[in-house]
């Protein structure tokens, strides 16, 4: 009798374990099936996006095509002039500030090249399309270069802080090793930031609408096409982009406040030179961060396409940065003048 009861108990236990295992397997398969279906929706239902661009008026597009082509050529030319001038000027290349300026100019050229050529080509087509893969690549590149630029601007602010507030220790603090580390950190930070943005975007199920009311691929325009509730993604994007912009901008403001406070102890000539250098950098910081606030630091931007802010951030700012550092910097103007004289002399000899 006891053996019979024990046998039944074992049979019931085996049956329960088997039943639980079957149920667990069913739900596990269903979970992975849902993930597979989301991936398939992203890959099969939306293979390309349609960009509406800045305008649907052909006459306006013709004007914009010429304007943005001129801006792009001026941007590339201006930034490359700065890079070449610093590289061929040993006095400038040995300065950490101009060392960082090389990377800032290259980043501005790369940011503009990520967006502007595609937009100019689209002006020639009535139907403006971009593949899913190219869209993700453009999204990654934009956040990669801008993420690096944020840290480079912070490094330049730290360089000015040490130069003005701790001039006796400047050469021992701002060494080539530290400058190299800051550049490596900026690239790593930009890569991490862009990877996070891409992961957010790839989690979105695109199962139908594919018309983007914009001229590029970015998170907020893509969020409006997702077949899911976007609020949680809006919070994640704000925490990754908007909050970082606010924190770094606040740190930069505090650092320049300390610099301006310490200038009271300097002579009038030293104060004028320091203000000229810091003024250029503050202008560049404002040109960079103000559009970022308009795009990412406002939750309401999730439901409106901030095209003007994007144009300013990706096209106008890379054009203005070389002008700011050239027109307000005597050392740069003298170096550019010497370089052109050298080029003219070499060309005349040939």
C-alpha positions as CSV (number, residue, x, y, z in Angstrom):
1,X,0.0,0.0,0.0
2,X,2.8,2.4,1.0
3,X,4.7,1.4,-2.1
4,X,1.7,2.1,-4.3
5,X,1.2,5.6,-2.8
6,X,4.9,6.3,-3.2
7,X,4.8,5.2,-6.8
8,X,1.8,7.4,-7.6
9,X,3.5,10.3,-5.9
10,X,6.6,9.8,-8.0
11,X,4.5,9.5,-11.2
12,X,2.6,12.7,-10.3
13,X,5.9,14.5,-9.6
14,X,7.4,13.4,-12.9
15,X,4.2,14.4,-14.7
16,X,4.2,17.9,-13.0
17,X,7.9,18.5,-13.8
18,X,7.3,17.4,-17.4
19,X,4.2,19.6,-17.6
20,X,6.0,22.6,-16.1
21,X,8.9,22.0,-18.5
22,X,6.5,21.9,-21.5
23,X,4.7,25.1,-20.4
24,X,8.1,26.9,-19.8
25,X,9.3,25.8,-23.2
26,X,6.1,27.1,-24.9
27,X,6.4,30.5,-23.3
28,X,10.1,30.7,-24.0
29,X,9.5,29.8,-27.7
30,X,6.8,32.4,-27.8
31,X,9.1,35.1,-26.3
32,X,11.8,34.4,-28.9
33,X,9.2,34.2,-31.6
34,X,8.0,37.7,-30.7
35,X,11.6,39.0,-30.8
36,X,12.1,37.3,-34.1
37,X,8.9,38.9,-35.5
38,X,10.0,42.3,-34.4
39,X,13.3,41.9,-36.1
40,X,11.6,40.6,-39.2
41,X,9.3,43.6,-39.2
42,X,12.2,45.9,-39.1
43,X,14.0,44.1,-41.9
44,X,11.1,43.1,-44.2
45,X,8.3,45.7,-43.8
46,X,10.6,48.8,-43.7
47,X,13.6,48.5,-46.0
48,X,13.8,52.2,-46.8
49,X,12.6,55.6,-45.6
50,X,11.2,58.5,-47.6
51,X,12.6,61.9,-46.6
52,X,10.4,64.9,-47.1
53,X,13.3,67.3,-46.9
54,X,13.2,70.9,-46.1
55,X,10.7,71.9,-48.8
56,X,8.4,70.3,-51.4
57,X,8.5,73.4,-53.6
58,X,10.9,72.7,-56.6
59,X,11.8,76.4,-56.9
60,X,12.7,76.6,-53.3
61,X,14.7,73.4,-53.5
62,X,16.7,74.8,-56.5
63,X,17.7,77.8,-54.4
64,X,18.5,75.7,-51.3
65,X,20.6,73.3,-53.5
66,X,22.9,76.2,-54.6
67,X,23.0,77.7,-51.1
68,X,23.9,74.5,-49.3
69,X,26.4,73.5,-51.9
70,X,28.2,76.8,-51.4
71,X,28.0,76.4,-47.6
72,X,29.4,72.8,-47.8
73,X,32.4,73.8,-50.0
74,X,33.1,76.8,-47.7
75,X,32.8,74.5,-44.6
76,X,35.2,71.9,-46.0
77,X,37.6,74.6,-47.3
78,X,37.6,76.7,-44.1
79,X,38.2,73.7,-41.8
80,X,40.9,72.2,-43.9
81,X,42.7,75.6,-44.1
82,X,42.8,75.6,-40.3
83,X,44.1,72.0,-40.1
84,X,46.8,72.6,-42.7
85,X,47.8,75.9,-41.2
86,X,48.3,74.5,-37.7
87,X,50.1,71.4,-39.0
88,X,52.6,73.5,-41.0
89,X,53.1,76.0,-38.2
90,X,55.4,74.5,-35.5
91,X,54.6,77.3,-33.0
92,X,50.9,76.6,-33.2
93,X,51.2,72.8,-33.4
94,X,53.1,72.7,-30.1
95,X,50.2,74.4,-28.3
96,X,47.5,72.2,-26.7
97,X,44.8,74.6,-27.7
98,X,45.6,74.4,-31.4
99,X,46.2,70.7,-31.1
100,X,42.6,70.3,-30.0
101,X,41.5,72.8,-32.7
102,X,42.8,70.4,-35.4
103,X,40.4,67.7,-34.2
104,X,37.5,70.2,-33.8
105,X,37.9,71.3,-37.4
106,X,38.1,67.7,-38.6
107,X,34.9,66.9,-36.6
108,X,33.1,69.9,-38.1
109,X,34.1,68.7,-41.6
110,X,32.9,65.2,-40.9
111,X,29.6,66.3,-39.3
112,X,28.8,68.4,-42.3
113,X,29.9,65.6,-44.7
114,X,27.5,63.2,-43.0
115,X,24.5,65.3,-43.8
116,X,25.0,67.9,-46.5
117,X,26.0,65.8,-49.6
118,X,23.0,63.5,-49.2
119,X,20.7,66.5,-48.8
120,X,22.2,68.2,-51.9
121,X,21.8,65.0,-54.0
122,X,18.2,64.6,-52.8
123,X,17.3,68.1,-54.2
124,X,17.6,66.6,-57.7
125,X,15.0,63.9,-57.0
126,X,11.3,64.2,-56.4
127,X,11.2,61.0,-54.3
128,X,13.9,61.2,-51.7
129,X,14.7,57.8,-50.2
130,X,17.3,56.4,-47.8
131,X,17.7,52.7,-47.1
132,X,17.3,51.3,-43.5
133,X,21.1,50.5,-43.3
134,X,22.1,54.0,-44.6
135,X,19.7,55.6,-42.2
136,X,21.2,53.8,-39.2
137,X,24.7,54.6,-40.5
138,X,23.9,58.3,-40.8
139,X,22.3,58.2,-37.3
140,X,25.5,56.6,-35.9
141,X,27.8,59.0,-37.6
142,X,26.0,62.1,-36.5
143,X,26.0,61.1,-32.8
144,X,29.6,59.7,-33.1
145,X,31.1,63.0,-34.4
146,X,29.0,65.3,-32.1
147,X,29.7,63.1,-29.1
148,X,33.5,63.5,-29.7
149,X,33.1,67.2,-30.2
150,X,31.4,67.6,-26.8
151,X,34.4,66.2,-25.1
152,X,36.9,68.1,-27.3
153,X,35.2,71.3,-26.3
154,X,35.5,70.3,-22.7
155,X,39.2,69.6,-23.1
156,X,39.7,73.0,-24.7
157,X,37.9,74.7,-21.8
158,X,40.1,72.8,-19.3
159,X,43.2,73.9,-21.3
160,X,42.1,77.6,-21.0
161,X,41.4,77.1,-17.3
162,X,44.9,75.8,-16.6
163,X,46.5,78.5,-18.9
164,X,44.8,81.4,-17.1
165,X,44.3,80.1,-13.5
166,X,47.5,78.1,-13.2
167,X,50.0,79.6,-15.6
168,X,53.1,78.5,-13.7
169,X,52.0,74.9,-13.9
170,X,50.6,74.9,-17.4
171,X,53.5,73.1,-19.1
172,X,53.7,70.4,-16.4
173,X,49.9,69.8,-16.5
174,X,49.0,70.1,-20.2
175,X,51.6,67.6,-21.5
176,X,51.4,65.8,-24.8
177,X,50.5,62.6,-22.9
178,X,47.5,64.3,-21.3
179,X,46.4,65.8,-24.6
180,X,46.6,62.4,-26.3
181,X,44.6,60.8,-23.4
182,X,41.9,63.4,-23.7
183,X,41.6,62.8,-27.5
184,X,41.4,59.0,-26.9
185,X,38.7,59.6,-24.2
186,X,36.7,61.8,-26.6
187,X,36.7,59.1,-29.3
188,X,35.7,56.4,-26.8
189,X,33.0,58.7,-25.4
190,X,31.6,59.5,-28.8
191,X,31.6,55.8,-29.8
192,X,29.8,54.8,-26.6
193,X,27.2,57.6,-27.0
194,X,26.4,56.7,-30.6
195,X,26.2,52.9,-29.8
196,X,23.6,53.7,-27.1
197,X,21.6,55.7,-29.6
198,X,21.7,52.9,-32.2
199,X,20.7,50.3,-29.6
200,X,17.7,52.5,-28.7
201,X,16.7,52.9,-32.4
202,X,17.1,49.2,-33.2
203,X,14.6,48.3,-30.4
204,X,11.9,50.2,-32.3
205,X,9.5,48.1,-34.4
206,X,9.0,49.8,-37.8
207,X,6.1,47.9,-39.2
208,X,4.4,50.3,-41.7
209,X,4.9,54.1,-42.0
210,X,8.2,55.1,-43.5
211,X,7.8,58.8,-44.4
212,X,10.2,60.9,-42.3
213,X,9.3,64.6,-42.2
214,X,12.9,65.6,-42.2
215,X,16.0,65.8,-44.3
216,X,18.1,63.3,-42.2
217,X,17.7,60.3,-40.0
218,X,17.6,61.0,-36.3
219,X,16.0,59.6,-33.2
220,X,13.0,61.8,-32.7
221,X,11.8,61.7,-36.4
222,X,12.2,57.9,-36.3
223,X,10.3,57.7,-33.0
224,X,7.2,59.1,-34.7
225,X,7.2,56.1,-37.2
226,X,7.6,53.4,-34.6
227,X,4.7,51.0,-34.0
228,X,4.9,51.3,-30.2
229,X,4.4,53.8,-27.5
230,X,7.4,56.2,-27.7
231,X,7.4,57.8,-24.2
232,X,9.9,55.4,-22.6
233,X,12.3,55.9,-25.6
234,X,11.8,59.7,-25.3
235,X,13.0,59.5,-21.7
236,X,16.0,57.3,-22.6
237,X,17.0,59.7,-25.5
238,X,16.6,62.7,-23.2
239,X,18.8,61.0,-20.5
240,X,21.4,60.1,-23.0
241,X,21.5,63.3,-25.1
242,X,19.6,66.1,-23.4
243,X,20.9,65.6,-19.9
244,X,24.5,65.1,-21.0
245,X,24.3,68.3,-23.0
246,X,22.9,70.2,-20.0
247,X,25.5,68.8,-17.5
248,X,28.5,69.5,-19.8
249,X,27.3,72.9,-20.7
250,X,26.8,73.7,-17.0
251,X,30.4,72.5,-16.3
252,X,31.7,74.7,-19.1
253,X,29.8,77.8,-17.8
254,X,31.2,77.2,-14.3
255,X,34.8,76.8,-15.6
256,X,34.5,80.0,-17.6
257,X,33.0,81.8,-14.6
258,X,36.1,80.8,-12.6
259,X,38.3,82.0,-15.5
260,X,36.6,85.4,-15.7
261,X,36.8,85.8,-11.9
262,X,40.5,85.1,-11.9
263,X,41.2,87.6,-14.7
264,X,40.8,90.4,-12.2
265,X,44.3,89.8,-11.0
266,X,45.8,90.0,-14.5
267,X,47.1,93.1,-16.3
268,X,45.0,94.9,-18.8
269,X,47.0,93.4,-21.7
270,X,46.8,89.9,-20.3
271,X,43.1,90.3,-19.6
272,X,42.5,91.4,-23.2
273,X,44.4,88.5,-24.7
274,X,42.7,86.0,-22.4
275,X,39.3,87.4,-23.2
276,X,40.0,87.2,-26.9
277,X,40.9,83.5,-26.7
278,X,38.1,82.6,-24.3
279,X,35.6,84.6,-26.3
280,X,36.2,82.6,-29.4
281,X,35.8,79.3,-27.5
282,X,32.6,80.5,-25.7
283,X,31.1,81.5,-29.0
284,X,31.8,78.0,-30.4
285,X,30.3,76.4,-27.3
286,X,27.1,78.5,-27.6
287,X,26.9,77.7,-31.4
288,X,27.2,74.0,-30.5
289,X,25.0,73.6,-27.4
290,X,22.1,75.9,-28.2
291,X,20.8,73.8,-31.1
292,X,21.4,70.7,-29.0
293,X,19.1,72.1,-26.3
294,X,16.4,72.9,-28.9
295,X,16.6,69.4,-30.3
296,X,17.2,67.0,-27.3
297,X,16.7,68.9,-24.0
298,X,13.0,69.5,-24.5
299,X,10.5,66.6,-24.2
300,X,8.2,68.4,-26.6
301,X,10.7,68.0,-29.4
302,X,9.6,64.4,-29.6
303,X,6.5,65.5,-31.3
304,X,7.8,68.2,-33.6
305,X,10.5,68.2,-36.2
306,X,13.1,70.8,-35.3
307,X,14.4,71.2,-38.8
308,X,15.8,74.7,-38.3
309,X,17.8,73.6,-35.2
310,X,19.1,70.6,-37.1
311,X,20.2,72.8,-40.0
312,X,22.0,75.1,-37.7
313,X,23.7,72.3,-35.8
314,X,24.8,70.1,-38.7
315,X,25.3,72.7,-41.5
316,X,25.7,76.3,-40.2
317,X,27.8,75.7,-37.0
318,X,30.5,73.8,-38.9
319,X,30.7,76.7,-41.3
320,X,30.9,79.4,-38.5
321,X,33.5,77.7,-36.3
322,X,36.5,78.3,-38.7
323,X,35.4,82.0,-39.0
324,X,35.2,82.4,-35.3
325,X,38.7,81.0,-34.7
326,X,40.2,82.8,-37.7
327,X,38.7,86.3,-37.6
328,X,39.1,86.7,-33.8
329,X,42.6,85.1,-33.5
330,X,45.7,87.1,-34.5
331,X,47.9,84.1,-34.3
332,X,45.8,82.1,-36.7
333,X,45.5,85.1,-39.1
334,X,49.3,85.6,-39.1
335,X,49.9,81.8,-39.6
336,X,47.5,81.7,-42.5
337,X,49.1,84.8,-44.0
338,X,52.6,83.2,-43.7
339,X,51.4,79.9,-45.2
340,X,49.9,81.6,-48.2
341,X,53.0,83.6,-48.8
342,X,55.0,80.4,-48.6
343,X,52.7,78.7,-51.1
344,X,52.9,81.7,-53.5
345,X,56.7,81.7,-53.3
346,X,56.9,78.0,-54.0
347,X,54.4,78.3,-57.0
348,X,56.4,81.2,-58.4
349,X,59.7,79.2,-58.2
350,X,58.1,76.4,-60.3
